[in-house]
């Protein structure tokens, strides 16, 4: 697989940037703001890593893990009662988790193909 072509990583990159910027237009408390900024930035960076190195299976698992933490963050950081911030985390986290898991088989194939050469 060529770098910069996997759709799942592009989706995760957009979702990460959205989460990172969402405190601008979404009501947050301190925990929600920092969770969205940090986890959004980490998701965007991991997505760039996955896009640049499509055979790096660890990047896809990291992508899925960040999605899981983002999904759980309203409960972990105490903002489940803040509708906008919580729903942003739940939706962004679910999308990141699902796209990360969907990309794992493709990343495994790219990794195996690279190892044969």
JOQUIVEN-V30845 format. One record per pair of residues at least 12 apart in sequence whose C-alpha atoms are under 10 Angstrom apart, sorted by the first residue. I is the first residue (numbers start at 1). GAP is how many residues later the second one is. Records with the same first field share a line. If there is no record, write none. Layout:
I = GAP  GAP
This chain:
1 = 52  53  54  105  106  108  109  110  112  113
2 = 49  50  51  52  53  108
3 = 46  47  48  49  50  51  52
4 = 43  44  45  46  47  48  49  50
5 = 45  46  47  49
6 = 41  44  45  46  48  97  100  101
7 = 44  92  96
8 = 39  42  43  52  87  88  90  91  92  93  94  95  96
9 = 34  35  37  38  39  40  41  42  43  45  50  51  54  87  90  91  93  94
10 = 34  37  38  40  41  89
11 = 33  36  84  85  88  89
12 = 28  31  32  33  34  35  36  38  51  52  55  80  81  83  84  85  86  87  88
13 = 27  28  29  30  31  32  33  34  35  37  38  50  83
14 = 26  29  30  33  78  82
15 = 25  26  28  29  32  52  73  76  77  78  80  81
16 = 20  21  22  23  24  25  26  27  28  29  30  31  50  51  54  76  77  80
17 = 19  20  22  23  24  25  26  27  28
18 = 18  19  22  23  26  70  74
19 = 14  16  17  18  19  20  21  22  24  25  51  66  69  70  72  73  74
20 = 13  14  15  16  17  18  19  20  21  22  23  24
21 = 12  15  16  19  20
22 = 14  15  18  62  63  66  67
23 = 12  13  14  61  62  65
25 = 59  60
26 = 56  57  58  59  60  62
27 = 55  56  57  58  59
28 = 51  54  55  56  57  58
29 = 48  49  50  53  56
30 = 47  48  49
31 = 42  43  45  46  47  48
32 = 41  42  44  45  46  47  48  50  53  54  57
33 = 44  46  52
34 = 43
35 = 34  35  38  39  41  42  44  50  54
36 = 34  37  38  49  50  52  53  56
38 = 32
39 = 27  28  30  31  34  50  54
40 = 26  27  30  49  52  53
42 = 20  21  24  25
43 = 19  20  21  22  23  24  27  50  53
44 = 19  22
45 = 14  18
46 = 12  13  14  15  16  17  18  20
47 = 12  13  15  16  49  53
49 = 14
50 = 12  13  50  53  57
53 = 54  57  58
54 = 49  50  52  53  54  55  56  57
55 = 49  51  52  53  54  55  56  57  58  59  60
56 = 48  51  52  54  55
57 = 46  47  48  49  50  51  52  53  54
58 = 46  49  50
59 = 41  44  45  48
60 = 37  39  40  41  42  43  44  45  46  47  48
61 = 36  39  40  42  43  46
62 = 35  38  39
63 = 30  33  34  35  36  37  38  40  41
64 = 29  30  31  32  33  34  35  36  37  38  39  40
65 = 28  31  32  35  36
66 = 27  30  31  34
67 = 22  23  24  25  26  27  28  29  30  31  32  33  34
68 = 21  22  24  25  26  27  28  29  30  32
69 = 20  21  24  25  27  28
70 = 16  18  19  20  21  22  23  24  26  27
71 = 15  16  17  18  19  20  21  22  23  24  25  26
72 = 14  17  18  21  22
73 = 12  13  16  17  20
74 = 12  13  14  15  16
